[in-house]
């Protein structure tokens, strides 16, 4: 017999993963500048972090679990904007990885239009993370 998750159970799973002590609690987004493709066996060392002036890993702030327009339970993670503070050390960014405090790589992906320029204070990358416990998926929206 296959069991069906209830919405209440999925909301509890979402909170468990993103609340204090959860796998995704305190997770950070790191931009990478080498032309690499994340795969299941990837580790943090496979990806060269961005070096533009002002770059730092950004901590994901998880909102309260909710039900999306399509009926799936999800948790939205907000990430502070990535923006160079000057044009001294320009980079081209191929993608992002999500790491825990270890730092251990949890997830990673290349940007659809990679590489993206991070060459001056006029460039910006804004990332929103969506975690869905029903299929254990994480989607990233980049703008």
ABEGO torsion letter per residue (X at the ends): XBBBBBAAAAAAAAAAAABBGBAABGBBBBBBABBBBBBAABBAAABBBBABBGBBBBBBBBBBBBBBAAGBBBBBBBBBBBBBABAABBBBBABBBBBBAOBBBABBBBBAAOBBBBABAABBBBBBBBBBAAAGBBBBBBX
